[in-house]
Amino acid sequence: MQKAKYLPFIIVFFFVSCAMKDKKRNNNIVDDNEQAMKDIAEKDTTSVQVLDTIFNFGTIKQGDKVEHDFVFTNTGKKSLVFPQEPQASCGCTVPRRPEKPVFPGQNDVIKVVFNSAGKRGHVVKTVRVFSNAHPGFPQLVLTGDILVDSTKN
């Protein structure tokens, strides 16, 4: 009778220990898969050199648009690809990536257009570029000052 008293605890212990073994086994599978994906990604990476990552457009009037091409070179041995459009820090800044792969040794640009409508004072806008470059494509920055026309009310 005394042994039957502990039977529920033994059963619970058995199931919990089995569940923990399964979880550990699944975690190992996930870790192995992540490592395999990293290995594949590194085989297909290339390197990039950006001529200038910061562009100071100086002083402009509110409402002006500024366009700038950030020039870069694929300095690696694989084609440089951009799986998605770059992301800007706000909607007033619109970046565009190259549509086709950039082959080793080739130059290309990330075109960025900044619209100063509704902005004033000193601004800093950033652009995050997604590519197969390793280390990653550096962050691009537009900065400058916007004057508000004092004659407008």
CYANA upper distance limits for C-alpha pairs under 8 A (distance plus 0.5 A):
  1 MET  CA      5 LYS  CA      7.25
  2 GLN  CA      6 TYR  CA      7.84
  3 LYS  CA      7 LEU  CA      7.09
  4 ALA  CA      8 PRO  CA      8.40
  6 TYR  CA     10 ILE  CA      6.82
  7 LEU  CA     11 ILE  CA      6.70
  8 PRO  CA     12 VAL  CA      6.70
  9 PHE  CA     13 PHE  CA      6.54
 10 ILE  CA     14 PHE  CA      6.63
 11 ILE  CA     15 PHE  CA      6.87
 12 VAL  CA     16 VAL  CA      6.62
 13 PHE  CA     17 SER  CA      6.58
 14 PHE  CA     18 CYS  CA      6.76
 15 PHE  CA     19 ALA  CA      6.60
 16 VAL  CA     20 MET  CA      6.68
 17 SER  CA     21 LYS  CA      6.82
 18 CYS  CA     22 ASP  CA      6.79
 19 ALA  CA     23 LYS  CA      6.64
 20 MET  CA     24 LYS  CA      6.66
 21 LYS  CA     25 ARG  CA      6.65
 22 ASP  CA     26 ASN  CA      6.59
 23 LYS  CA     27 ASN  CA      6.58
 24 LYS  CA     28 ASN  CA      6.75
 25 ARG  CA     29 ILE  CA      6.92
 26 ASN  CA     30 VAL  CA      6.76
 27 ASN  CA     31 ASP  CA      6.59
 28 ASN  CA     32 ASP  CA      6.57
 29 ILE  CA     33 ASN  CA      6.63
 30 VAL  CA     34 GLU  CA      6.60
 31 ASP  CA     35 GLN  CA      6.67
 32 ASP  CA     36 ALA  CA      6.68
 33 ASN  CA     37 MET  CA      6.68
 34 GLU  CA     38 LYS  CA      6.71
 35 GLN  CA     39 ASP  CA      6.65
 36 ALA  CA     40 ILE  CA      6.73
 37 MET  CA     41 ALA  CA      6.58
 38 LYS  CA     42 GLU  CA      6.60
 39 ASP  CA     43 LYS  CA      6.88
 40 ILE  CA     44 ASP  CA      7.13
 41 ALA  CA     45 THR  CA      6.81
 41 ALA  CA    132 ASN  CA      8.36
 42 GLU  CA    134 HIS  CA      8.15
 44 ASP  CA     78 LYS  CA      7.23
 44 ASP  CA    132 ASN  CA      7.70
 45 THR  CA     76 GLY  CA      8.50
 45 THR  CA     78 LYS  CA      7.09
 45 THR  CA     80 LEU  CA      8.17
 45 THR  CA    132 ASN  CA      5.55
 45 THR  CA    133 ALA  CA      5.94
 45 THR  CA    134 HIS  CA      6.38
 46 THR  CA     74 ASN  CA      7.81
 46 THR  CA     75 THR  CA      7.72
 46 THR  CA     76 GLY  CA      4.98
 46 THR  CA     77 LYS  CA      6.51
 46 THR  CA     78 LYS  CA      5.78
 46 THR  CA     79 SER  CA      7.41
 46 THR  CA     80 LEU  CA      6.83
 46 THR  CA    132 ASN  CA      6.90
 46 THR  CA    133 ALA  CA      5.38
 46 THR  CA    134 HIS  CA      6.46
 47 SER  CA     74 ASN  CA      6.55
 47 SER  CA     75 THR  CA      5.74
 47 SER  CA     76 GLY  CA      5.02
 47 SER  CA     77 LYS  CA      8.35
 47 SER  CA     80 LEU  CA      8.34
 47 SER  CA    133 ALA  CA      5.36
 47 SER  CA    134 HIS  CA      5.98
 47 SER  CA    135 PRO  CA      7.34
 48 VAL  CA     72 PHE  CA      7.27
 48 VAL  CA     73 THR  CA      6.19
 48 VAL  CA     74 ASN  CA      5.16
 48 VAL  CA     75 THR  CA      5.67
 48 VAL  CA     76 GLY  CA      7.26
 48 VAL  CA     80 LEU  CA      8.49
 48 VAL  CA    133 ALA  CA      6.61
 48 VAL  CA    134 HIS  CA      8.30
 48 VAL  CA    137 PHE  CA      7.32
 49 GLN  CA     72 PHE  CA      6.00
 49 GLN  CA     73 THR  CA      5.79
 49 GLN  CA     74 ASN  CA      7.11
 49 GLN  CA     75 THR  CA      6.97
 50 VAL  CA     70 PHE  CA      7.67
 50 VAL  CA     71 VAL  CA      6.47
 50 VAL  CA     72 PHE  CA      4.61
 50 VAL  CA     73 THR  CA      6.94
 50 VAL  CA    138 PRO  CA      8.19
 51 LEU  CA     70 PHE  CA      7.69
 51 LEU  CA     71 VAL  CA      6.11
 51 LEU  CA     72 PHE  CA      6.18
 51 LEU  CA     73 THR  CA      8.41
 52 ASP  CA     70 PHE  CA      7.23
 52 ASP  CA     71 VAL  CA      7.77
 53 THR  CA     70 PHE  CA      7.50
 53 THR  CA    138 PRO  CA      7.60
 53 THR  CA    139 GLN  CA      7.31
 53 THR  CA    140 LEU  CA      5.31
 53 THR  CA    141 VAL  CA      6.66
 54 ILE  CA    140 LEU  CA      6.50
 54 ILE  CA    141 VAL  CA      5.16
 54 ILE  CA    142 LEU  CA      6.46
 54 ILE  CA    143 THR  CA      8.06
 55 PHE  CA     68 HIS  CA      8.24
 55 PHE  CA    141 VAL  CA      6.69
 55 PHE  CA    142 LEU  CA      5.41
 55 PHE  CA    143 THR  CA      6.79
 56 ASN  CA    142 LEU  CA      6.40
 56 ASN  CA    143 THR  CA      5.30
 56 ASN  CA    144 GLY  CA      5.88
 57 PHE  CA     66 VAL  CA      7.87
 57 PHE  CA    142 LEU  CA      7.65
 57 PHE  CA    143 THR  CA      6.76
 57 PHE  CA    144 GLY  CA      5.73
 57 PHE  CA    145 ASP  CA      8.38
 58 GLY  CA    143 THR  CA      8.11
 58 GLY  CA    144 GLY  CA      5.32
 58 GLY  CA    145 ASP  CA      6.59
 59 THR  CA    144 GLY  CA      6.42
 59 THR  CA    145 ASP  CA      5.13
 59 THR  CA    146 ILE  CA      6.21
 59 THR  CA    147 LEU  CA      7.50
 60 ILE  CA     64 ASP  CA      7.08
 60 ILE  CA    144 GLY  CA      8.33
 60 ILE  CA    145 ASP  CA      6.87
 60 ILE  CA    146 ILE  CA      5.58
 60 ILE  CA    147 LEU  CA      6.64
 61 LYS  CA    116 SER  CA      8.35
 61 LYS  CA    146 ILE  CA      5.98
 61 LYS  CA    147 LEU  CA      5.34
 61 LYS  CA    148 VAL  CA      6.75
 61 LYS  CA    149 ASP  CA      7.60
 62 GLN  CA    116 SER  CA      5.98
 62 GLN  CA    117 ALA  CA      6.11
 62 GLN  CA    118 GLY  CA      7.36
 62 GLN  CA    119 LYS  CA      6.94
 62 GLN  CA    120 ARG  CA      7.16
 62 GLN  CA    146 ILE  CA      6.09
 62 GLN  CA    147 LEU  CA      6.19
 62 GLN  CA    148 VAL  CA      5.88
 62 GLN  CA    149 ASP  CA      7.63
 63 GLY  CA    115 ASN  CA      7.13
 63 GLY  CA    116 SER  CA      5.37
 63 GLY  CA    117 ALA  CA      4.43
 63 GLY  CA    118 GLY  CA      7.49
 63 GLY  CA    119 LYS  CA      8.39
 64 ASP  CA    115 ASN  CA      6.82
 64 ASP  CA    116 SER  CA      6.11
 64 ASP  CA    117 ALA  CA      7.39
 65 LYS  CA    113 VAL  CA      7.36
 65 LYS  CA    114 PHE  CA      6.06
 65 LYS  CA    115 ASN  CA      5.02
 65 LYS  CA    116 SER  CA      6.56
 66 VAL  CA    113 VAL  CA      6.16
 66 VAL  CA    114 PHE  CA      5.60
 66 VAL  CA    115 ASN  CA      7.07
 66 VAL  CA    116 SER  CA      8.47
 67 GLU  CA    111 LYS  CA      7.78
 67 GLU  CA    112 VAL  CA      6.23
 67 GLU  CA    113 VAL  CA      4.93
 67 GLU  CA    114 PHE  CA      6.90
 68 HIS  CA    111 LYS  CA      6.42
 68 HIS  CA    112 VAL  CA      5.87
 68 HIS  CA    113 VAL  CA      7.05
 69 ASP  CA    109 VAL  CA      6.07
 69 ASP  CA    110 ILE  CA      6.16
 69 ASP  CA    111 LYS  CA      4.97
 69 ASP  CA    112 VAL  CA      6.78
 70 PHE  CA    109 VAL  CA      5.74
 70 PHE  CA    110 ILE  CA      5.63
 70 PHE  CA    111 LYS  CA      6.83
 70 PHE  CA    112 VAL  CA      8.22
 70 PHE  CA    140 LEU  CA      8.34
 71 VAL  CA    107 ASN  CA      7.39
 71 VAL  CA    108 ASP  CA      6.34
 71 VAL  CA    109 VAL  CA      5.00
 71 VAL  CA    110 ILE  CA      7.22
 72 PHE  CA    107 ASN  CA      6.08
 72 PHE  CA    108 ASP  CA      6.20
 72 PHE  CA    109 VAL  CA      6.49
 72 PHE  CA    110 ILE  CA      8.46
 73 THR  CA    104 PRO  CA      8.45
 73 THR  CA    105 GLY  CA      6.82
 73 THR  CA    106 GLN  CA      6.17
 73 THR  CA    107 ASN  CA      4.86
 73 THR  CA    108 ASP  CA      7.07
 74 ASN  CA     79 SER  CA      8.06
 74 ASN  CA     80 LEU  CA      6.89
 74 ASN  CA    102 VAL  CA      7.18
 74 ASN  CA    103 PHE  CA      7.14
 74 ASN  CA    104 PRO  CA      5.59
 74 ASN  CA    105 GLY  CA      5.83
 74 ASN  CA    106 GLN  CA      6.27
 74 ASN  CA    107 ASN  CA      7.07
 75 THR  CA    104 PRO  CA      6.51
 75 THR  CA    105 GLY  CA      6.19
 76 GLY  CA    104 PRO  CA      6.21
 76 GLY  CA    105 GLY  CA      7.97
 77 LYS  CA    104 PRO  CA      5.99
 78 LYS  CA    103 PHE  CA      7.33
 78 LYS  CA    104 PRO  CA      6.52
 79 SER  CA    101 PRO  CA      6.34
 79 SER  CA    102 VAL  CA      5.99
 79 SER  CA    103 PHE  CA      5.00
 79 SER  CA    104 PRO  CA      6.37
 80 LEU  CA    101 PRO  CA      6.02
 80 LEU  CA    102 VAL  CA      5.46
 80 LEU  CA    103 PHE  CA      6.81
 80 LEU  CA    104 PRO  CA      7.99
 80 LEU  CA    131 SER  CA      7.38
 80 LEU  CA    132 ASN  CA      6.64
 80 LEU  CA    133 ALA  CA      7.23
 81 VAL  CA    100 LYS  CA      7.82
 81 VAL  CA    101 PRO  CA      5.37
 81 VAL  CA    102 VAL  CA      7.09
 81 VAL  CA    131 SER  CA      6.04
 81 VAL  CA    132 ASN  CA      6.47
 82 PHE  CA     97 ARG  CA      7.37
 82 PHE  CA     98 PRO  CA      7.81
 82 PHE  CA     99 GLU  CA      8.30
 82 PHE  CA    101 PRO  CA      7.96
 82 PHE  CA    129 VAL  CA      8.40
 82 PHE  CA    130 PHE  CA      6.32
 82 PHE  CA    131 SER  CA      4.93
 82 PHE  CA    132 ASN  CA      7.47
 83 PRO  CA    130 PHE  CA      7.17
 83 PRO  CA    131 SER  CA      6.81
 84 GLN  CA     97 ARG  CA      8.50
 84 GLN  CA    130 PHE  CA      6.94
 84 GLN  CA    131 SER  CA      8.48
 85 GLU  CA     95 PRO  CA      7.90
 85 GLU  CA     96 ARG  CA      6.78
 85 GLU  CA     97 ARG  CA      6.42
 85 GLU  CA    129 VAL  CA      7.88
 85 GLU  CA    130 PHE  CA      7.82
 86 PRO  CA     95 PRO  CA      6.47
 86 PRO  CA     96 ARG  CA      7.10
 86 PRO  CA     97 ARG  CA      7.15
 86 PRO  CA    127 VAL  CA      7.01
 86 PRO  CA    128 ARG  CA      5.99
 86 PRO  CA    129 VAL  CA      4.98
 86 PRO  CA    130 PHE  CA      6.60
 87 GLN  CA     95 PRO  CA      7.56
 87 GLN  CA    127 VAL  CA      6.07
 87 GLN  CA    128 ARG  CA      5.64
 87 GLN  CA    129 VAL  CA      7.16
 88 ALA  CA     93 THR  CA      6.39
 88 ALA  CA     94 VAL  CA      7.05
 88 ALA  CA     95 PRO  CA      7.26
 88 ALA  CA    125 LYS  CA      7.72
 88 ALA  CA    126 THR  CA      6.24
 88 ALA  CA    127 VAL  CA      4.84
 88 ALA  CA    128 ARG  CA      6.83
 89 SER  CA     93 THR  CA      7.84
 89 SER  CA    125 LYS  CA      6.42
 89 SER  CA    126 THR  CA      5.82
 89 SER  CA    127 VAL  CA      6.79
 90 CYS  CA    125 LYS  CA      7.86
 92 CYS  CA    114 PHE  CA      6.25
 92 CYS  CA    115 ASN  CA      5.71
 92 CYS  CA    116 SER  CA      7.54
 93 THR  CA    112 VAL  CA      7.34
 93 THR  CA    113 VAL  CA      6.17
 93 THR  CA    114 PHE  CA      4.90
 93 THR  CA    115 ASN  CA      6.92
 93 THR  CA    125 LYS  CA      7.73
 94 VAL  CA    112 VAL  CA      6.08
 94 VAL  CA    113 VAL  CA      5.68
 94 VAL  CA    114 PHE  CA      6.96
 95 PRO  CA    110 ILE  CA      7.22
 95 PRO  CA    111 LYS  CA      6.10
 95 PRO  CA    112 VAL  CA      4.71
 95 PRO  CA    113 VAL  CA      6.89
 95 PRO  CA    127 VAL  CA      7.68
 96 ARG  CA    110 ILE  CA      6.22
 96 ARG  CA    111 LYS  CA      5.66
 96 ARG  CA    112 VAL  CA      6.84
 97 ARG  CA    109 VAL  CA      7.82
 97 ARG  CA    110 ILE  CA      5.63
 97 ARG  CA    111 LYS  CA      7.33
 98 PRO  CA    102 VAL  CA      8.33
 98 PRO  CA    108 ASP  CA      7.70
 98 PRO  CA    109 VAL  CA      7.37
 98 PRO  CA    110 ILE  CA      7.25
102 VAL  CA    106 GLN  CA      6.65
102 VAL  CA    107 ASN  CA      7.82
102 VAL  CA    108 ASP  CA      7.58
116 SER  CA    120 ARG  CA      8.18
116 SER  CA    146 ILE  CA      7.74
119 LYS  CA    123 VAL  CA      8.47
119 LYS  CA    146 ILE  CA      7.34
120 ARG  CA    145 ASP  CA      7.74
120 ARG  CA    146 ILE  CA      5.37
120 ARG  CA    147 LEU  CA      6.65
120 ARG  CA    148 VAL  CA      6.82
121 GLY  CA    145 ASP  CA      5.77
121 GLY  CA    146 ILE  CA      5.45
121 GLY  CA    147 LEU  CA      6.92
122 HIS  CA    143 THR  CA      7.93
122 HIS  CA    144 GLY  CA      6.25
122 HIS  CA    145 ASP  CA      4.83
122 HIS  CA    146 ILE  CA      6.86
123 VAL  CA    143 THR  CA      6.01
123 VAL  CA    144 GLY  CA      6.15
123 VAL  CA    145 ASP  CA      6.62
123 VAL  CA    146 ILE  CA      8.07
124 VAL  CA    141 VAL  CA      7.34
124 VAL  CA    142 LEU  CA      6.29
124 VAL  CA    143 THR  CA      4.93
124 VAL  CA    144 GLY  CA      7.41
125 LYS  CA    141 VAL  CA      6.20
125 LYS  CA    142 LEU  CA      5.65
125 LYS  CA    143 THR  CA      6.78
126 THR  CA    139 GLN  CA      7.28
126 THR  CA    140 LEU  CA      6.13
126 THR  CA    141 VAL  CA      5.02
126 THR  CA    142 LEU  CA      6.89
127 VAL  CA    139 GLN  CA      6.34
127 VAL  CA    140 LEU  CA      5.49
127 VAL  CA    141 VAL  CA      6.82
128 ARG  CA    137 PHE  CA      8.46
128 ARG  CA    138 PRO  CA      8.09
128 ARG  CA    139 GLN  CA      5.76
128 ARG  CA    140 LEU  CA      7.16
129 VAL  CA    137 PHE  CA      6.51
129 VAL  CA    138 PRO  CA      7.87
129 VAL  CA    139 GLN  CA      7.32
129 VAL  CA    140 LEU  CA      8.42
130 PHE  CA    136 GLY  CA      8.27
130 PHE  CA    137 PHE  CA      7.37
131 SER  CA    136 GLY  CA      7.65
131 SER  CA    137 PHE  CA      7.13
132 ASN  CA    136 GLY  CA      7.79
133 ALA  CA    137 PHE  CA      6.38
